[in-house]
Amino acid sequence: MAIATFADLLQEARKQPKLQRLLFVFVRAELPDFPDAEQRRRFEQGEGGVLVPVVCVDKSPEELSSMVALVEESRRTGIEWNLVFAAAMDDPKDDAEVERQLQRMMESLQMGNIASFLAFDPHGDAVNIG
């Protein structure tokens, strides 16, 4: 099944034979350090920029009812974000392993390696970044 929405992600995660942990890294688009005029122009038009991880969290599919619920919870942090990247893993029942995977995910995103993650906008629609 192609995942086109956050609801699709939840549905697929709930169908897996093993319990899943969903990993989320929220990112904000920012201008790069020392942007040139073209980079600044594109950023002001809502294009380009760099994605900076601002907060991360893990959840079981059962802890989430919808994207609206995830957005509401994230807004309580007071941290602004533009996209959320998601990944899933079999639940290791070990919080330390979940934390290691979240850290690896954040490091991958900081290095621009986004291909192995799903990205969603605040409305729950999958975003193709390429």
N, C-alpha and C positions, 0 to 999 in steps of 0.2 A: 504494500500500500504506500502510495506517495503521501507524504505528510505536508499538507498545505496550510494547516492551521494548528494552533495550540491544542484545540480539542482533539485533533487527529493524534497528536503526540500522546496525550493522556489516554486515549482509547487504545493505542498500540501498546503503551507501557502496561496497562491493566490486563492485556491479553497474553502477556509473556508468561511462560511456564514458571519462571523464577520471579520472586519479588524484585522489584526494580527500585533504584534510587535515581532520581532525576537531579542533575547538576545544572545550576543556572549561574551564569556570569552576566551581570548587567554592565553595559558599557555606555559611555557618553562620547559623542563625536566632538573633537576639539581641533583647533588649528594646530599644525605641527609647529615645532620650535622654528623660529626664523622663516616664516612663510614668505614666498614670493607673491607678487601681485596676482598672478593667475590662481594660485592656491587660495588666496584670500577671497578672490572673486567667486570661485567655485563654492567655497565653504559658505559664503553669504547667500548663495543660491540653494543651499541645502545639499550640496554635493561634496564629495571628497572629505578631507580631514583625516585625522587618525582616531582610532577607536581605543579609548582608555577604560580599562576595567575599573568600576567604582564600587561594586559590592557583589558578593557571591553567596549562594545558599544552596542547600540540598533539601529535597523533599521526596517523600514517597508519593506515588500517584494518588493514593487515598487521601493524602493531606491537602490535595488541590482539587477544587471543584471546577475552576475555570481560569482563563487568563484574567478576567476581571478581579478574581480573588487574589491572584499573584500580584497584579498591579497595585491593588489596594494595600496589600501587605508591604510592598516595596515603597510606596509613597509615604508610609509611616516612618521610614528611615530619614526622610527629608533630603535624600540624595536624588538628584535629577539624573535620568538616563534616557537613551534613545532607542537602544535595542537590547534584547536579552538573548544570549547564546545558550543553547541547551545541549546536554548530552545525557545518556542513560548508561547505567551499569547495573549488573546483578548486585543486589543488596548484600554487602559483605558482613553486615552486622557488626562492623568495626568502624567507629567514628574516625579513628586515625587514618584508616585507608580511604575513607570518603574525603577527608581533608587533604590527603596527598593527591587524590585525583582532581579535586577542585584547584589545588595549587598548580598542578600540571596544566590544567585547562587554562587558567589565567596566564601562565607563562606562554603557552602556545598562542593565545590571542594577542598578547603583547608583541610577539614576534611576527604577527601577521598570518599565522597558520590557522585559517578559519574553515578550511574545507571539510574537516571531520565533525563539524558542529552544525546544528540547526540554528538559524537566527529568526527571531520573531520581533515584530514591532509591538508597540503597546496595545494594539487592537487584537493581537493574537494571530496575525497573518504572517506566514512564512515569508522571509525576505531573502532574495537571491543577491548575494554580494559578490561581485566579480569583476 
